[in-house]
Amino acid sequence: MSATALITGGAMAAFSYITPLLTDRTGISGDSVPLVLIGYGIGALAGTNLGGRLGDRKPLATVTGAAIGAALILLLLIPLSAHAVPTIVLVVLLGMTGMAVPPVVTSLAVRFAGNAPTFAAGLAVSFGSWIAGSALDSSLGLTGPALVGTVMVTLALVPLTALGAIRATRTTALPTPTPTAARPDADTAGEAEAQQPTR
């Protein structure tokens, strides 16, 4: 649940202030910004579908991979946002990695925690957007929201790593099944029938 909140909140923290980054730092015209946002939406749709399919088989690996990918994308967005083509590609990939997590983790968390995951994710998005707005107004400037998103998504790796370690420990601690021994009475009965003379 905490991983979902941090990943979603971190991705949305950067995306909430992506327009000033695109226009004032990247140099994309205001008329072209909606096209970039459409690219983000396409990436988000692809990430949701891909995350749902992979998450059915390996939910923890899917979420961890998406978190690592989102953290790297947000980190690269800080220096590369001065160039149009890399920025557009990173925005699309951010939609893909950021939106690959909710369909996996939320379905699992709701099963065990009711409506708590939805509330936590909404709270994280609100908090992340507020921190990102403060970073935008600080000396960090236009890259501040991306930095906030990087930190939040990276923090999500802490509970994911702990969960992976717990699962690995439980797997190694499982007892090895032993073969069932043959019943002595059945073997004895078989030997007795074999020793009886044939008439």
C-alpha positions as CSV (number, residue, x, y, z in Angstrom):
1,M,0.0,0.0,0.0
2,S,2.8,2.5,0.9
3,A,4.6,1.5,-2.3
4,T,1.6,2.3,-4.4
5,A,1.1,5.6,-2.7
6,L,4.7,6.7,-3.2
7,I,5.0,5.6,-6.8
8,T,1.7,7.1,-7.9
9,G,2.3,10.2,-5.8
10,G,5.8,10.7,-7.2
11,A,4.7,10.3,-10.8
12,M,1.8,12.6,-10.4
13,A,4.0,15.2,-8.5
14,A,6.1,15.6,-11.6
15,F,3.2,15.3,-14.1
16,S,1.2,18.0,-12.3
17,Y,3.7,20.6,-13.2
18,I,4.9,19.2,-16.6
19,T,3.5,22.0,-18.6
20,P,5.8,24.8,-17.3
21,L,8.7,22.4,-17.7
22,L,7.8,21.8,-21.3
23,T,7.2,25.4,-22.3
24,D,9.8,27.3,-20.2
25,R,12.7,24.8,-20.1
26,T,12.2,22.4,-23.0
27,G,11.0,25.1,-25.4
28,I,7.9,23.4,-26.7
29,S,5.2,25.7,-27.8
30,G,2.0,25.9,-25.9
31,D,0.1,24.6,-28.9
32,S,2.2,21.4,-28.9
33,V,1.9,20.7,-25.2
34,P,-1.5,18.8,-25.6
35,L,0.2,16.5,-28.1
36,V,2.9,15.6,-25.5
37,L,0.1,15.0,-22.9
38,I,-1.6,12.7,-25.4
39,G,1.6,10.8,-25.6
40,Y,1.6,10.5,-21.8
41,G,-1.9,9.2,-21.9
42,I,-1.0,6.6,-24.5
43,G,1.9,5.5,-22.4
44,A,-0.3,5.3,-19.3
45,L,-2.8,3.1,-21.2
46,A,-0.1,0.8,-22.4
47,G,1.4,0.7,-18.9
48,T,-1.9,-0.2,-17.3
49,N,-2.5,-3.1,-19.7
50,L,1.0,-4.4,-19.4
51,G,1.1,-4.0,-15.7
52,G,-2.1,-5.9,-15.3
53,R,-1.0,-8.8,-17.4
54,L,2.5,-9.1,-15.8
55,G,1.1,-8.5,-12.4
56,D,-1.2,-11.5,-12.6
57,R,1.9,-13.8,-12.7
58,K,4.6,-11.8,-10.8
59,P,3.1,-8.9,-8.9
60,L,6.1,-8.0,-6.8
61,A,8.6,-8.1,-9.7
62,T,6.2,-6.0,-11.8
63,V,5.8,-3.3,-9.2
64,T,9.5,-3.3,-8.4
65,G,10.5,-3.0,-12.0
66,A,8.0,-0.2,-12.6
67,A,9.3,1.7,-9.5
68,I,12.9,1.4,-10.7
69,G,11.9,2.5,-14.2
70,A,9.9,5.5,-13.0
71,A,12.7,6.6,-10.7
72,L,15.3,6.5,-13.5
73,I,13.0,8.3,-15.9
74,L,12.3,11.1,-13.4
75,L,16.0,11.4,-12.6
76,L,16.9,11.6,-16.3
77,L,14.2,14.2,-16.9
78,I,16.1,16.7,-14.7
79,P,19.1,17.1,-17.0
80,L,17.5,16.1,-20.3
81,S,14.5,18.3,-20.0
82,A,16.4,21.0,-21.9
83,H,16.1,19.0,-25.1
84,A,12.7,18.4,-26.7
85,V,13.0,14.8,-28.1
86,P,14.4,13.1,-25.0
87,T,11.8,15.0,-22.9
88,I,8.9,13.8,-25.0
89,V,10.2,10.2,-24.9
90,L,10.6,10.4,-21.1
91,V,7.2,11.8,-20.6
92,V,5.6,8.9,-22.5
93,L,7.7,6.4,-20.5
94,L,6.7,8.1,-17.3
95,G,3.1,7.5,-18.1
96,M,3.9,3.8,-18.9
97,T,5.9,3.1,-15.7
98,G,3.9,5.3,-13.3
99,M,0.5,3.8,-14.4
100,A,1.7,0.2,-14.4
101,V,1.6,0.0,-10.6
102,P,-2.0,0.8,-9.6
103,P,-3.8,-2.1,-11.4
104,V,-1.4,-4.6,-9.7
105,V,-1.0,-3.4,-6.2
106,T,-4.4,-1.8,-5.7
107,S,-6.3,-5.0,-6.6
108,L,-4.1,-6.9,-4.1
109,A,-4.3,-4.3,-1.4
110,V,-8.1,-3.8,-1.6
111,R,-8.5,-7.5,-1.1
112,F,-6.8,-7.3,2.3
113,A,-7.2,-3.7,3.3
114,G,-10.5,-2.5,2.0
115,N,-10.6,1.1,0.9
116,A,-7.4,2.1,2.7
117,P,-5.2,1.9,-0.5
118,T,-7.4,4.3,-2.4
119,F,-7.3,6.8,0.4
120,A,-3.5,6.4,0.8
121,A,-2.9,6.9,-2.9
122,G,-5.1,10.0,-3.0
123,L,-3.4,11.4,0.0
124,A,0.1,10.7,-1.5
125,V,-0.9,12.4,-4.8
126,S,-2.2,15.5,-2.9
127,F,0.9,15.7,-0.7
128,G,3.3,15.0,-3.6
129,S,1.7,17.7,-5.7
130,W,1.9,20.2,-2.8
131,I,5.6,19.5,-2.2
132,A,6.3,19.6,-6.0
133,G,4.6,23.0,-6.2
134,S,6.8,24.3,-3.3
135,A,9.9,22.9,-5.1
136,L,8.8,24.7,-8.3
137,D,8.8,28.0,-6.4
138,S,12.1,27.3,-4.7
139,S,15.6,27.6,-6.1
140,L,15.2,24.2,-7.7
141,G,12.9,25.9,-10.3
142,L,11.3,24.0,-13.1
143,T,13.1,20.7,-12.3
144,G,12.0,20.7,-8.7
145,P,8.8,18.6,-9.3
146,A,10.8,16.0,-11.1
147,L,13.3,15.8,-8.2
148,V,10.4,15.5,-5.7
149,G,9.0,12.6,-7.8
150,T,12.4,10.9,-8.0
151,V,12.7,11.0,-4.2
152,M,9.2,9.7,-3.6
153,V,9.4,6.8,-6.1
154,T,12.9,5.8,-4.8
155,L,11.4,5.7,-1.3
156,A,8.9,3.2,-2.6
157,L,11.7,0.7,-3.1
158,V,12.2,0.4,0.6
159,P,9.0,-1.4,1.4
160,L,9.2,-3.4,-1.9
161,T,12.7,-4.6,-1.0
162,A,11.6,-5.5,2.5
163,L,8.6,-7.4,1.1
164,G,10.9,-9.3,-1.3
165,A,13.3,-10.2,1.5
166,I,10.4,-11.5,3.6
167,R,9.0,-13.6,0.7
168,A,12.5,-15.0,0.0
169,T,12.9,-16.0,3.6
170,R,9.6,-17.7,3.8
171,T,10.3,-19.6,0.6
172,T,13.6,-20.9,1.9
173,A,12.1,-21.8,5.2
174,L,9.4,-24.1,3.7
175,P,10.1,-27.8,4.6
176,T,11.0,-30.1,1.8
177,P,8.3,-32.8,1.3
178,T,9.4,-36.3,2.0
179,P,8.2,-39.3,-0.1
180,T,5.4,-41.4,1.5
181,A,6.7,-44.7,2.8
182,A,5.0,-47.8,1.7
183,R,2.7,-49.4,4.1
184,P,4.2,-52.5,5.8
185,D,0.9,-54.3,6.0
186,A,0.5,-54.1,2.2
187,D,4.0,-55.3,1.6
188,T,3.5,-58.2,4.0
189,A,0.3,-59.2,2.5
190,G,1.9,-59.2,-1.0
191,E,4.7,-61.4,0.2
192,A,2.3,-63.8,1.8
193,E,0.2,-64.2,-1.4
194,A,3.4,-64.8,-3.3
195,Q,4.5,-67.6,-1.0
196,Q,1.2,-69.5,-1.2
197,P,1.4,-72.7,-3.4
198,T,-0.5,-72.6,-6.7
199,R,-3.1,-75.3,-7.0
